[in-house]
Amino acid sequence: MSRRSREKGKDGEREVAKILSEQLGLVVRRKLGQARDGGHDLTQTGRFAWEVKRRKGIAVHEWVEQCVAACGPHDTPVVACRGDGKEWLVVMRLEDALPLIRGELGPMEP
């Protein structure tokens, strides 16, 4: 993996950690050494373990955009996808997932 790719990955992890920290009222950080030791990219939030991927482009964005375009104003777009021989995955926008995660974590202290 090139240095630029590693830096892009670190930037993505920091970006998501900041969003989660601000939106959930928790301290979410990158887990340093996770690439070497294995494990998740960010500190866990409740039962949610975070793996962050940042790429130039992946097809899943097209799928989500198609789903968003088909949604009504009060719908939540969700994409289910499966690669050959792989398990089913659910993909949704972070802004739509945050209320679900917030609800799972329970009441937040100010």
C-alpha positions as CSV (number, residue, x, y, z in Angstrom):
1,M,0.0,0.0,0.0
2,S,1.4,3.4,-1.0
3,R,2.1,6.1,1.5
4,R,-0.7,8.3,-0.1
5,S,-3.2,5.4,0.3
6,R,-2.3,5.0,4.0
7,E,-2.7,8.8,4.6
8,K,-6.0,8.8,2.8
9,G,-7.2,5.9,5.1
10,K,-6.0,7.7,8.2
11,D,-7.8,10.9,7.1
12,G,-11.0,9.0,6.6
13,E,-10.8,7.4,10.0
14,R,-10.2,10.8,11.6
15,E,-13.2,12.3,9.7
16,V,-15.6,9.5,10.8
17,A,-14.3,9.6,14.4
18,K,-15.0,13.4,14.5
19,I,-18.5,13.0,13.1
20,L,-19.3,10.2,15.6
21,S,-17.9,12.1,18.5
22,E,-19.9,15.2,17.7
23,Q,-23.1,13.5,16.8
24,L,-23.1,10.9,19.6
25,G,-21.5,12.9,22.4
26,L,-18.8,10.3,22.9
27,V,-15.1,10.3,22.5
28,V,-14.4,8.2,19.4
29,R,-10.8,7.8,18.3
30,R,-8.7,6.0,15.8
31,K,-7.3,2.8,17.2
32,L,-3.6,3.1,16.6
33,G,-1.8,-0.1,15.7
34,Q,-5.0,-1.8,14.5
35,A,-3.5,-2.4,11.1
36,R,-0.6,-4.3,12.7
37,D,-2.6,-5.9,15.5
38,G,-5.9,-6.5,13.6
39,G,-9.2,-5.3,14.8
40,H,-11.4,-2.3,14.1
41,D,-10.3,1.2,12.9
42,L,-12.1,3.2,15.6
43,T,-13.0,2.8,19.3
44,Q,-16.2,0.9,19.6
45,T,-19.5,2.7,20.2
46,G,-21.7,0.4,22.2
47,R,-22.0,-2.8,20.2
48,F,-21.0,-1.0,17.0
49,A,-17.5,-1.9,15.7
50,W,-16.2,0.5,13.0
51,E,-14.2,-0.4,9.9
52,V,-13.6,2.7,7.7
53,K,-12.8,2.5,4.0
54,R,-12.0,5.5,1.9
55,R,-11.6,4.9,-1.8
56,K,-11.7,7.0,-5.0
57,G,-14.9,5.3,-6.0
58,I,-16.8,2.1,-5.2
59,A,-20.0,0.9,-6.9
60,V,-22.0,1.0,-3.6
61,H,-22.3,4.8,-3.9
62,E,-24.1,4.4,-7.2
63,W,-26.5,1.9,-5.5
64,V,-27.2,4.2,-2.6
65,E,-27.8,7.2,-5.0
66,Q,-30.3,5.0,-6.9
67,C,-32.0,4.1,-3.7
68,V,-32.1,7.8,-2.5
69,A,-33.6,8.9,-5.8
70,A,-36.4,6.3,-5.4
71,C,-37.2,7.3,-1.8
72,G,-39.9,9.5,-0.6
73,P,-39.2,12.5,1.7
74,H,-39.6,10.4,4.9
75,D,-38.0,7.2,3.7
76,T,-34.6,5.9,4.8
77,P,-32.5,4.5,1.9
78,V,-31.0,1.1,2.7
79,V,-29.0,-1.1,0.2
80,A,-28.6,-4.8,0.7
81,C,-25.8,-6.3,-1.3
82,R,-23.9,-9.6,-1.5
83,G,-20.9,-10.7,-3.4
84,D,-20.7,-14.2,-4.9
85,G,-20.0,-16.6,-2.1
86,K,-20.2,-13.8,0.5
87,E,-22.6,-12.8,3.2
88,W,-25.3,-10.1,2.8
89,L,-24.4,-6.6,3.8
90,V,-26.5,-3.6,4.5
91,V,-25.3,-0.2,3.4
92,M,-26.8,3.1,4.5
93,R,-25.7,6.7,4.8
94,L,-24.1,7.6,8.1
95,E,-26.6,10.4,8.6
96,D,-29.4,7.8,8.5
97,A,-27.5,5.3,10.7
98,L,-26.7,7.8,13.5
99,P,-30.3,7.9,14.9
100,L,-30.3,4.1,15.1
101,I,-26.9,4.0,16.8
102,R,-27.9,6.8,19.2
103,G,-31.1,4.8,20.1
104,E,-29.0,1.6,20.7
105,L,-26.6,3.5,23.0
106,G,-29.5,4.9,25.1
107,P,-29.8,8.3,26.7
108,M,-26.8,10.5,26.3
109,E,-25.5,12.7,29.2
110,P,-25.0,16.4,28.3
